Amino acid sequence: MGEREELINKLRAMAKRMRRTALAMTLGAGPHGAHVGPSLSIIDICAVLYGGVMQIDPRNPLWTERDRFLLSKGHGALGLYTALAETGFFTREELNTFETPETLLSGQPAMCVERGIEISSGSLGLGLSIGIGVALAGKKAQRRYNTYVLMGDGECNEGAVWEAAMAAAHFKLDRLIAIIDANGLQSDGLCSTVMDMVSHEAKWRSFGWETRCVDGHDVSALLDAFTATRKTPNCPLVVIATTVKGRGVSFMENNNEWHHNRLSQAQYGAALQELAD
Amino acid sequence: MLPINASNARLWSMLGSRGTFGVAMLEAAGGAENIMVLTADLSVTSGLERFRGAHPDKFLNVGIAEQNMIGIAAGLAKEGYNTFVTTFSNFAAMRSYEQIRLHLGYMRLNVKVIGLAGGMAMGHFGNTHYGIEDMALMRAVPGLTVIAPADGAEIIKTVDALITHQGPVFVRLTGAMNNPIVYAEDYNFTIGKAVRLRQGTDVAIFACGTMVFESLVAARNLEAQGVSASVTNMHTLKPLDTDAIEEACSYAALLVTVEEHGVIGGLGGAVAECAARRGGAPRQLFIGLPDRFGKSGDYKYLLRKYGLTGEQIASNIMATLGSRTCNVPESRVMAE
């Protein structure tokens, strides 16, 4: 088996474990429930970034050269937390504290850089601007780290996203990578019905970004999208990842009831069967 | 730091608060490597033209996008920069309120927001450009330090302190050009520590920003009428110097707060919250802007219209001493 194939298999297995862990955390949250659907849609993206792309070191979380991952769509918290657990920032036992009082792992992330949580998020549309500041600081110091900002497609309704989109291109931040988790659903239903943004690719390109459209569950394609040589120099990159909300659990897929919900023991059992090795 | 003396005080007065901020920033940034100054298309208005030319590597214009400015500042602060941002106080406090709440308050990132033209300094521009709720909003953000310097010298002192101060701060500049001078010689400025400028026994006046000077005028006026008033410069609204208020409660029969800000939630609110906890505190007279939007006018006209000149403040205090209530009498605010 070639090195690439090995990596792909590793990332697929990692994503599957992350999905199982995310479901266990949702079950553990009991009546609080969790944003399980929008987390399952980003898990392959997170697995590829944390398992195959980003330079990070859990033993040295403040390493100045580390790649930065900013989860702007804070309701994808389970995607972030499970990736951080996979890479050694949290133990499995610590994940059990999810949504318990005084936890480091609240329903929406609260900044704790020492444990890999780069920013607080939850209110949408704010992450990309912070990413610009982080990327600018890197550029000024001639550091080689990349700054990844993951947003939802519904999140892009927020005007602040477009202030940032404009500025990132203006400041030529070629080490800033935005990712759109384009699962086509937002809280009140289909994105196309709630607020049709027509074409993310056309919008981001017109704002001066290099765009790459990819199947957000195809680990190999994601890997290429993040690592392939850039076509356009001196501009930021956006990876528009088409995803399925609730991906991996048939009764959750494309079903907005699972935007935020609680999970019964029976549902958990059924979901795990679908995610067996 | 630039020396505080009569000659510099005159210069800073002439420049006004925004020009003085630019001078202070230029002076302070020279020796500080980790400084960044951001503006939302207001570099000239912020007095930053010379700074922009002298330190292009420390300056960033983000265009007319205040929310993005706070976000970028937060990202820079996260990576170790002591980041200053400037725009009009009302835009900073309101357009980007949530960014300030989350990035400065919740994440405690080291960003200094310099709010220009708080109060009614923008005169003829009208209410869109007045900062009359900014202190109330900023004071409500957990963990945010809020400072309202009294004059040019205190702006120099504030910026100098913020070069080494770690943590989020909102600075509210008031006044236009030719601001009155409070300080013409050096003094001890400490964030969170009020400055008693004048001793008194009957009335305790607390003021911030431009109203410090007017309150000193009022106190002299009161003295001529046989009323002894202390004047305290509450340059820091948060954290509040509660000792200064406690002390005033022990000697004064009337507390007076004077601010170029709405009477809801600003300095008056801060002092009242403290005094009320004490029990048996003196009455409080809230001098500030009434709870409504008025019409525009030139700055000096507006100060007079809303009873914010020294003479009017004194007469308001005299009237209150002779009455049982402390309401801002509508009759003392000129008719619309």
Interface residues (C-beta under 8 A of the other chain):
Chain A: A110 M111 V113 E118 I119 S120 S123 L126 L128 S129 I130 G131 I132 G133 V134 A135 L136 A137 G138 K140 G159 A160 E163 A164 M166 A167 H170
Chain B: D57 L60 V62 G63 A65 Q67 N68 I70 G71 I72 A73 A74 G75 L76 A77 K78 E79 G80 Y81 T83 E98 Q99 L102 H103 Y106 M107
